[in-house]
Amino acid sequence: MQAGKIRKRGFTLIELLVVISIISFIMAISLPAFNRVRLQARAMLSMNNLRQITSTMNLFASDNDDRYPESVATIGSGDTWRWIDSTKLTGIRRRSPQLHRAMSEYLRSYISDASTMYCPNVPHKYEYLQQAWDAGDNWDNPRNLFPADPVGGSYCFYWNYRGFLGGRRVVFRGPQGPASSGRYSKLLVSDYFGYDHWRNPDSYSSCEPFDGADITPETYLLTSFWSRRSEPDDSPEIKLRAGYTDGHVETYSASDVVPMKVSFNTAGTVPYPDGVGPGVFFLPRNALH
């Protein structure tokens, strides 16, 4: 019978191991390429976010007497307020009745999707990002019993912000509006890159991934980010991005930065003590032109 002569097809153990080996090899050589493509796609998305933020700021200024909104990265009120870290999307409270504590109160009519204000390379997007953006000044985190919860983001926002530089140029002054830029374009927004944050003492941290970094998980107030314990002179190799008042967005490296501390007074002339607070923030060197 013909049927009896037909060989039943199937894989032997050796053939199966060969197939598995081939598949594993293909995956091994394709996975790094896939990761590179994914990182490049996220980098392009971040560049687009920063361009949209810079164009929005200039559109806001054109609608508001050539001025950017006030910074929400403050704590306290009256004559006793001081600066906090520049990642804040929502501050702790209003500095005065005339000012908002939430950035979205100024920008929500220009940017409705809160993801635009967030670096896509963070380990995890903040759980309440859109809810907090939509709630504005009325934001109250459902996981916390206390009112007026702040929201920490993953970009650094520098319009109308002051920080401590030290040296001959003691204070970093963020732009008040397009006209305040003068001869040079000024820094509006950048990736977060810092050292010795209170959540990760003696560590480099960033919204951008880098070699050897672990995940610092989010809290109900702050986003997750990447961090690695290191000596101060052992900076990671990392590509970062920043947007300026003239609308351009540039890429810079961790070796081309200037350290800035969060200021403990309104003038920007007194830094938080070492080992206390949000640590050092690194500005792109071009921000000091």
Summary of the structure (lengths in Angstrom):
residues: 289
radius of gyration: 23.8
end to end distance: 90.3
largest distance: 101.7
contacts: 876
relative contact order: 0.14
helix: 28%
strand: 24%
